[in-house]
Amino acid sequence: MREIVLSGIRSTGNLHLGNYLGAVQNFVKMQHDSNCFFFIADFHSLTTHPTPADLHKSVRQVLVEYLAAGLDPEVSTLYIQSDVPEIAELYLLLNMNAYLGELERTTSFKEKARKQPENVNAGLLTYPVLMAADIVVHHADKVPVGKDQEQNLEMARKFARRFNNMYSVDYFKEPVAYNFGKELIKIPGLDGTGKMGKSEGNGIFLADDEKTIRKKIMRAVTDSGPTEPNSQMSESVKNLFSILDIVSSKDTVEYFKEKYNSCEIRYGDLKKQLAEDVIKLIAPINKRIQEIDSNTDYISKVARMGAEKARASAVKTLQEVREIIGIRKFY
C-alpha cells in the first residue's frame, strides 16, 4: 500500500520561488510514487479575516499556480479545504479533546497573537486542531512541514494518540514530518533577512511577469561591496548568492564569486544575471499560469474532481469516528 502524504498551503499566499524550489518541485515527483493529498487551506486563512472577494480570488489563484507548477489532478488529490465539510466536523470533535493550556502554549499562537493583538480569535487558538483534522481525516503517514509548523505537527500526533487512548482504539495514525529524504532548499528573501514569503513582501512569485521580476531583484538589498580580497559576505549579499547558486549555472556562480573575492564585483551585473536566470526558470510556469487562468471550465472541473476524491476519503473517516465516539442515529 502506498504511503499517504498530505500538504497544504494557505489561500492567502501565492506560490513564490521558495515554495516552488523548496517543496512543489518535490511534490510533482512524489505524486507518482505516493498517495498524495494537496489542499488549499481557505478555512485556515479566515483567522486573518480576508474579504470575500479577495478570499475567492486567492483560492482560485493558488489552484491555478499548483496546476501550472505540475501537480496532476488525475494522479494526486488536489482540493479546496472548504469543499470537504467533514474536515470542519472532525475539527469540532477533536476540539472536545484539546485543552486550553496546551493550545495557549503553542509557539504559532503566541506569535500570531503578538502580530495581530486586535484579532486574537478562537481560530488562532485552535489552529493546531484544524491542522490535525486536515491530516488525520486522510490518515496521512507523512506531512512535509517547515520548521515553523513542526510543533503543530507534534500537536496533531498528540491529538491522534489522545483519541486512540480515550476510546481504547488503534484508529488514527501518528503522522511524521517529511523532508523528501534530503536537506530542504531554503530560499532567502530579497530584503536581506529571513526566508522568502508573501507577508514579508520580499518574494518573487510564479505569476510575476518579467518586468516585475527584474524590478524586484534590482531593488534587492546589498551593501557597499567588499573592501578586502576574500572578505566575509554580509547577510544580504550572501542571500543573493544563495539564490544564484540554485537558479544559475555553476560557471555563472563561480564567475561572480571570483569577482566578489577579488573586490571587482558589480552588484548591478550580478542582479541583472540573477534576474535573467530566474525569468528563464519561471517562464514556462508563468505561461502555463496564463493558459490555465483563462480556462474557467477546466478550473471548475479540477476543483470538483478534487472535492469528490477528498470527500470519498473524509466521509469514511467521519463515519468511523462517529461510531467510535458513540454518535449514532436513532432513525
N, C-alpha and C positions, 0 to 999 in steps of 0.2 A: 504494500500500500504506500502510495507517495506521501511524503511529508506535507503537512498543511502549513503554508506560510501566509501571514497576513501583514499588510502595511497600509497606513492611511496618511492622507495629507489634509490639513485644514483648508477649507474652501476659501479662506481669506488670503491665501498666498499663491500667486502664480509660480510656476516652476522656474527656478533660476539655474544658473550654471552649476552651482553647488549641488542642488537636488539631482540634476541630471548626471553629473560625473560621479557624485558620491553614492547614488542609490539607483536611480531609474535605469541606467545602463545595465546594472546587475539584474534588475527586475526583468528586463527584456529577455535576458538569457535564462534566468531562473524559471520563467513561466512555462518553459518546455520540459523542465525536469521535476517540478513540484506542483502541487495543487495550490495555486496562488489566488488569494483574495486581495484586491486592491480597492480601497474605497475613498470617497471624498467626504470629509468629516464636517458636514454642514451643521449638525447638532452642536458639535464642539465649538464652532465659530460663534454661536449665539451668546457665549459668555462675554463677548465684546459688543453686543447689540448692533450688528450691522443693519442697514436699511434693507427692506425687502427687495428693492430693485438691485442694489449692489450685491446682495447675497445670491440672488438667482443668476446674475451675470457672472459672478466669480465662480460659482459651481460649474457653469457651462464652460468657462474658460479653462478651468483646471481639467475637466473631462477632455476637452479638445487637445490640450497640451499632452496629457497622458497618452492619448491615441497617437499623436504626431511623433512622440518620442519612441514609439514602438510597442506599446502594450497592445496585445491582440485580444479583443473581447471574445473571439471564438475559442481561444486557448485558455485564458485566465478568466476570473470573475471580476469584472470592473463595474462597481456600482456606487450609488449615492447613498450615504448613511440613512437619510430620512425616508428613502424608498423601502426600507426594511423596518416596519414598526415593531417587530419582535425585539429589536435592539433596545428600544425605549422601554418595553415591558421588562426585559431582563435587567436593565439598568435599575428599574424600580425595585425589583425583587432582591437584587444584590445590595441595594442601599439599605435594606432592612437588617443586613448583617455587617454593615460598615459603621464604624464608631467615630464620634465627633473628634475625640482626641487624636486619633491616628491620622485623620484627614487634615486637621489643623496643623499637624507637624510636617506635612509634605512640603518639600522644597518648592515645587511648582506653585502651590497655593500661596505660600508666603511671598514668593517673588511676584506673582501676579497681583496680589493684594497690595504690595508696595508700589507697583507700577500704575495701578488704577484704583486708588483708595476711594474714589467716589462711586465705584461699581464693583464692590466685593459681594457678588451674588452667590446663591447656593450652587449654581453650576460650576463656579470656580472651585468651590469646596469639594464637590463630589466628582470633579473631573476624572480622578483615577478610577472611580467606579464605572463611569461611562466607558472609559478606555478598556477596563476589564470586560465589560459586556461586549464591546466590539470584538475582543479577542476570543473569549470563551464561547460566544454564540456559534462560532465555526470550529471550535475545538482545535485552535491553532497550536501547532508544535513549536513554531519559530516566529519571532517578531523582530524584524530589523528596526532597531531604535538607536537614536543618538544618545550621547551622554546625558542630555537634559531630560530624557524620558526613562532612564534606567530605573529610577526609584518608583515611577508609576508602574513599570512592568513588574517590579517586585511586589507592588501592591496587588496587581492582578493575580500573581501567583498566590499571594496570601488569601485573597477572596475566594479563589478556586479551592484552595486547601481547606478554608474555613467552611465552605458549603459542604464539601465532602465529609468533613468531620461532624458537622452539625446534624446531617441527615444520614450518617453512617453508610455512605455510598462511596464508590470509586468511580465518580462520573466525570468531573472536569479534569482535564489535563493541567499541568502546571507549565505554562509556556516559557521558553527560554529566549534570551536575546540572541540575535544572529547578526554577524558582520560579514557574511559572504565568504567566510573562511580566510580572510586576509585583512590587512590593515586598511581601514576605510580612508578614502580620499577626502580630505577636508579642504574646501575651497575658501580662502580668506576673502573678506570684503575689500572693497576699493577705498575705504576710508582709512585703512591702515590699522584697524583694530578689529578683533573678533572674527566671526565667521560671516559668510555672505548670507543675507536674508532680506525679506521684504520690509519688515518693520524697522530694520536698521537703515534702510534707504541706501544700501551700499552694494546692491546686486546687479548682475547682468541677467536679464530674463530671456527665456527662449523665444518669446514673442517680440523682443526688441528688434527694430529694423537696423540696418547698417549704420545710418546716421546717428541713431541713439547710442549704439554700442561704441562708436568712435568717440562721441561726446563724453560718455561716462568714463571711458578709460583714459582719455586725455586729461580729465579732471581728477584722476586718481591721486591720492596723497603720496608725495615723495619727500625728499629732503634736499639740502643744498649740494649734495654729491660728496664722494669720498675725497679726503684730503691727503691720505697716505695709501700707498700700494697695499693691497690685500687687507684693507681695513674692514672691521665688522659692519655689516649692513644694519641700518635702522629697521624697526619692525615694519614700517610702511613699504620700504623698498624690498625687504625680504618677502613680503606678501605678493608683490608684483612678480618677483622671480618664481614664487611658488606656483602662481597661475601659469606663467610662461613655461615652466617645467612640465606642466600637464598637457597644455594645448599646442605647444610648438615642437618643432623638430629638435633633435639632440644638437645638431650643428648650430641652430639658432640660439639655443640656450647657452652653449659653450662660447659663442661669439660675444654675447652680452656679458657673460661672467668675466671673460677676459678683459673686456673694455672697462668693467667696473674695477677689477683688481689692478688695472694699470692707470686708474683715475682718468680714463678717457671717455667714460660713459656719458652719453647724452640721453637723458630720460625721455625727451621727446621722441627720439628714434625708437627707444625701447617700447614706448606706449603705442606708437604707430604700428610696429611689427606685431605687438600683442593684440591690438585691435583687429588686424587683418587675419590673424590666426584664429581668434575667437569667432569672427564672422564666418570663416571657412568651415569651422566646426558646426556652428549653429545653422548655417544657411539651409541645408536640406530639411531640418526640423521646422524652421521658420516657414519655408514654402509649404510644407505639409500642414502646418497650423492653419494657414490661409485657405488651403483647399478644403480641409475638414470643417472649418468655421463657416464656410459658405454652403455646407450641405446639412441643412437642418433635419431632413428626413433621416439621414444616417445617424446623427447625434441622438435623435429620439429612439431609433432602433437599438443603438448601443445601450442607452440608459434603461430601456425596457427589458432587454435581454439580461443585463446585469442584475436588475431588480429580481427578475424571475429566478435566476440561478442562485442569488444570495438568499432569497426567501425560502427556497427549497431546503437549504441547509438550516436556516434560522427557525423555521416553523417546527421542524423535527426536534430541535433542541428545546424550544419553549414547551412543546407538548410533554417532553420527558421531564423537564424541570418542574412543571406544574404538578405532574404526577408524583414526583419525589417529595415535593413540599406538602402535597395534600390538597391542592386546589383542583377540585373535581366538580363537574356539573351535576345538577340534580334533575336534568331533563334530557 
